[in-house]
Amino acid sequence: MIIEPAIDLKNQQCVRLKKGNFDTVHQVAEDPIATARTFQAAGARWIHMVDLDGARSGERINAPIVAAVAQLPGIRVELGGGLRTMEDLRAADRSGVYRLCIGSAAVSDPDFVRSAVRQYGERIAVGIDALEGTVRVSGWEQDSGLDCLSFAKEMESIGVRTIIFTDISTDGMLSGPSFAWLERLQQSVSCRIIASGGVAQLNDILALRDMGLYGAIIGKAYYAGTIDLVQAIREAGEQC
């Protein structure tokens, strides 16, 4: 199972939120690029980056930082946040981003996802951010009314091979992943599933690994010091 330590960017700063609420934003590290190098030294081969400004307003003020991290040797960047057009995807691709995560635009424009999959194949992921089983969009601030499992099946039918699933109620809370929803998602689709939100300790990583998930994102737990990234990566297994 791959481990993806997370860097969320707002105003070119490394920040975290609780349950996606922008009112709770707070800086957690001085230098995003130095943080990425720390992840690299710990053995990470993937880094999950979220452009919160891109998600909320479409502004690309964090693009230089994303590009710098993407150039680190042996690192693959997975980027989400405001990727709404083919030009957005092309720009991220040119900057060196490997996996392109489409969020809100997958809800509003499934044809865009089809085009993206035709162009980039398995490098496309869809982020499903859910609250009480319903997909949220626009930086988690709006309720789409879509059932998350039905939406996952629709994305699978389009050709999406990777789903990043976030239960918003667990994000940034160090309360443990949403194992029940992840299991239901596993039973609903054959896509590779990356768990996001709630990872708090090594036992969470072991449980996700034993479920057979493809990946897990570590955010708040790293910055709060409740999990040893080196140990988590070692226990998770192969990172390619």
Secondary structure as a PSIPRED ss2 file (coil, helix, strand):
# PSIPRED VFORMAT (PSIPRED V4.0)

   1 M C   1.000  0.000  0.000
   2 I E   0.000  0.000  1.000
   3 I E   0.000  0.000  1.000
   4 E E   0.000  0.000  1.000
   5 P E   0.000  0.000  1.000
   6 A E   0.000  0.000  1.000
   7 I E   0.000  0.000  1.000
   8 D E   0.000  0.000  1.000
   9 L E   0.000  0.000  1.000
  10 K E   0.000  0.000  1.000
  11 N C   1.000  0.000  0.000
  12 Q C   1.000  0.000  0.000
  13 Q E   0.000  0.000  1.000
  14 C E   0.000  0.000  1.000
  15 V E   0.000  0.000  1.000
  16 R E   0.000  0.000  1.000
  17 L E   0.000  0.000  1.000
  18 K E   0.000  0.000  1.000
  19 K C   1.000  0.000  0.000
  20 G C   1.000  0.000  0.000
  21 N E   0.000  0.000  1.000
  22 F E   0.000  0.000  1.000
  23 D E   0.000  0.000  1.000
  24 T E   0.000  0.000  1.000
  25 V E   0.000  0.000  1.000
  26 H E   0.000  0.000  1.000
  27 Q E   0.000  0.000  1.000
  28 V E   0.000  0.000  1.000
  29 A E   0.000  0.000  1.000
  30 E C   1.000  0.000  0.000
  31 D C   1.000  0.000  0.000
  32 P H   0.000  1.000  0.000
  33 I H   0.000  1.000  0.000
  34 A H   0.000  1.000  0.000
  35 T H   0.000  1.000  0.000
  36 A H   0.000  1.000  0.000
  37 R H   0.000  1.000  0.000
  38 T H   0.000  1.000  0.000
  39 F H   0.000  1.000  0.000
  40 Q H   0.000  1.000  0.000
  41 A H   0.000  1.000  0.000
  42 A C   1.000  0.000  0.000
  43 G C   1.000  0.000  0.000
  44 A C   1.000  0.000  0.000
  45 R C   1.000  0.000  0.000
  46 W E   0.000  0.000  1.000
  47 I E   0.000  0.000  1.000
  48 H E   0.000  0.000  1.000
  49 M E   0.000  0.000  1.000
  50 V E   0.000  0.000  1.000
  51 D E   0.000  0.000  1.000
  52 L H   0.000  1.000  0.000
  53 D H   0.000  1.000  0.000
  54 G H   0.000  1.000  0.000
  55 A H   0.000  1.000  0.000
  56 R H   0.000  1.000  0.000
  57 S H   0.000  1.000  0.000
  58 G C   1.000  0.000  0.000
  59 E C   1.000  0.000  0.000
  60 R C   1.000  0.000  0.000
  61 I C   1.000  0.000  0.000
  62 N C   1.000  0.000  0.000
  63 A H   0.000  1.000  0.000
  64 P H   0.000  1.000  0.000
  65 I H   0.000  1.000  0.000
  66 V H   0.000  1.000  0.000
  67 A H   0.000  1.000  0.000
  68 A H   0.000  1.000  0.000
  69 V H   0.000  1.000  0.000
  70 A H   0.000  1.000  0.000
  71 Q C   1.000  0.000  0.000
  72 L C   1.000  0.000  0.000
  73 P C   1.000  0.000  0.000
  74 G C   1.000  0.000  0.000
  75 I C   1.000  0.000  0.000
  76 R E   0.000  0.000  1.000
  77 V E   0.000  0.000  1.000
  78 E E   0.000  0.000  1.000
  79 L E   0.000  0.000  1.000
  80 G E   0.000  0.000  1.000
  81 G C   1.000  0.000  0.000
  82 G C   1.000  0.000  0.000
  83 L C   1.000  0.000  0.000
  84 R C   1.000  0.000  0.000
  85 T C   1.000  0.000  0.000
  86 M H   0.000  1.000  0.000
  87 E H   0.000  1.000  0.000
  88 D H   0.000  1.000  0.000
  89 L H   0.000  1.000  0.000
  90 R H   0.000  1.000  0.000
  91 A H   0.000  1.000  0.000
  92 A H   0.000  1.000  0.000
  93 D H   0.000  1.000  0.000
  94 R H   0.000  1.000  0.000
  95 S C   1.000  0.000  0.000
  96 G C   1.000  0.000  0.000
  97 V C   1.000  0.000  0.000
  98 Y C   1.000  0.000  0.000
  99 R E   0.000  0.000  1.000
 100 L E   0.000  0.000  1.000
 101 C E   0.000  0.000  1.000
 102 I E   0.000  0.000  1.000
 103 G C   1.000  0.000  0.000
 104 S H   0.000  1.000  0.000
 105 A H   0.000  1.000  0.000
 106 A H   0.000  1.000  0.000
 107 V H   0.000  1.000  0.000
 108 S H   0.000  1.000  0.000
 109 D C   1.000  0.000  0.000
 110 P H   0.000  1.000  0.000
 111 D H   0.000  1.000  0.000
 112 F H   0.000  1.000  0.000
 113 V H   0.000  1.000  0.000
 114 R H   0.000  1.000  0.000
 115 S H   0.000  1.000  0.000
 116 A H   0.000  1.000  0.000
 117 V H   0.000  1.000  0.000
 118 R H   0.000  1.000  0.000
 119 Q H   0.000  1.000  0.000
 120 Y H   0.000  1.000  0.000
 121 G H   0.000  1.000  0.000
 122 E H   0.000  1.000  0.000
 123 R H   0.000  1.000  0.000
 124 I E   0.000  0.000  1.000
 125 A E   0.000  0.000  1.000
 126 V E   0.000  0.000  1.000
 127 G E   0.000  0.000  1.000
 128 I E   0.000  0.000  1.000
 129 D E   0.000  0.000  1.000
 130 A E   0.000  0.000  1.000
 131 L E   0.000  0.000  1.000
 132 E C   1.000  0.000  0.000
 133 G C   1.000  0.000  0.000
 134 T E   0.000  0.000  1.000
 135 V E   0.000  0.000  1.000
 136 R E   0.000  0.000  1.000
 137 V E   0.000  0.000  1.000
 138 S C   1.000  0.000  0.000
 139 G C   1.000  0.000  0.000
 140 W C   1.000  0.000  0.000
 141 E C   1.000  0.000  0.000
 142 Q E   0.000  0.000  1.000
 143 D E   0.000  0.000  1.000
 144 S E   0.000  0.000  1.000
 145 G E   0.000  0.000  1.000
 146 L E   0.000  0.000  1.000
 147 D E   0.000  0.000  1.000
 148 C H   0.000  1.000  0.000
 149 L H   0.000  1.000  0.000
 150 S H   0.000  1.000  0.000
 151 F H   0.000  1.000  0.000
 152 A H   0.000  1.000  0.000
 153 K H   0.000  1.000  0.000
 154 E H   0.000  1.000  0.000
 155 M H   0.000  1.000  0.000
 156 E H   0.000  1.000  0.000
 157 S H   0.000  1.000  0.000
 158 I H   0.000  1.000  0.000
 159 G C   1.000  0.000  0.000
 160 V C   1.000  0.000  0.000
 161 R C   1.000  0.000  0.000
 162 T E   0.000  0.000  1.000
 163 I E   0.000  0.000  1.000
 164 I E   0.000  0.000  1.000
 165 F E   0.000  0.000  1.000
 166 T E   0.000  0.000  1.000
 167 D E   0.000  0.000  1.000
 168 I H   0.000  1.000  0.000
 169 S H   0.000  1.000  0.000
 170 T H   0.000  1.000  0.000
 171 D C   1.000  0.000  0.000
 172 G C   1.000  0.000  0.000
 173 M C   1.000  0.000  0.000
 174 L C   1.000  0.000  0.000
 175 S C   1.000  0.000  0.000
 176 G C   1.000  0.000  0.000
 177 P C   1.000  0.000  0.000
 178 S C   1.000  0.000  0.000
 179 F H   0.000  1.000  0.000
 180 A H   0.000  1.000  0.000
 181 W H   0.000  1.000  0.000
 182 L H   0.000  1.000  0.000
 183 E H   0.000  1.000  0.000
 184 R H   0.000  1.000  0.000
 185 L H   0.000  1.000  0.000
 186 Q H   0.000  1.000  0.000
 187 Q H   0.000  1.000  0.000
 188 S H   0.000  1.000  0.000
 189 V C   1.000  0.000  0.000
 190 S C   1.000  0.000  0.000
 191 C C   1.000  0.000  0.000
 192 R E   0.000  0.000  1.000
 193 I E   0.000  0.000  1.000
 194 I E   0.000  0.000  1.000
 195 A E   0.000  0.000  1.000
 196 S E   0.000  0.000  1.000
 197 G C   1.000  0.000  0.000
 198 G C   1.000  0.000  0.000
 199 V C   1.000  0.000  0.000
 200 A C   1.000  0.000  0.000
 201 Q C   1.000  0.000  0.000
 202 L H   0.000  1.000  0.000
 203 N H   0.000  1.000  0.000
 204 D H   0.000  1.000  0.000
 205 I H   0.000  1.000  0.000
 206 L H   0.000  1.000  0.000
 207 A H   0.000  1.000  0.000
 208 L H   0.000  1.000  0.000
 209 R H   0.000  1.000  0.000
 210 D H   0.000  1.000  0.000
 211 M H   0.000  1.000  0.000
 212 G C   1.000  0.000  0.000
 213 L C   1.000  0.000  0.000
 214 Y C   1.000  0.000  0.000
 215 G E   0.000  0.000  1.000
 216 A E   0.000  0.000  1.000
 217 I E   0.000  0.000  1.000
 218 I E   0.000  0.000  1.000
 219 G C   1.000  0.000  0.000
 220 K H   0.000  1.000  0.000
 221 A H   0.000  1.000  0.000
 222 Y H   0.000  1.000  0.000
 223 Y H   0.000  1.000  0.000
 224 A H   0.000  1.000  0.000
 225 G C   1.000  0.000  0.000
 226 T C   1.000  0.000  0.000
 227 I C   1.000  0.000  0.000
 228 D C   1.000  0.000  0.000
 229 L H   0.000  1.000  0.000
 230 V H   0.000  1.000  0.000
 231 Q H   0.000  1.000  0.000
 232 A H   0.000  1.000  0.000
 233 I H   0.000  1.000  0.000
 234 R H   0.000  1.000  0.000
 235 E H   0.000  1.000  0.000
 236 A H   0.000  1.000  0.000
 237 G C   1.000  0.000  0.000
 238 E C   1.000  0.000  0.000
 239 Q C   1.000  0.000  0.000
 240 C C   1.000  0.000  0.000
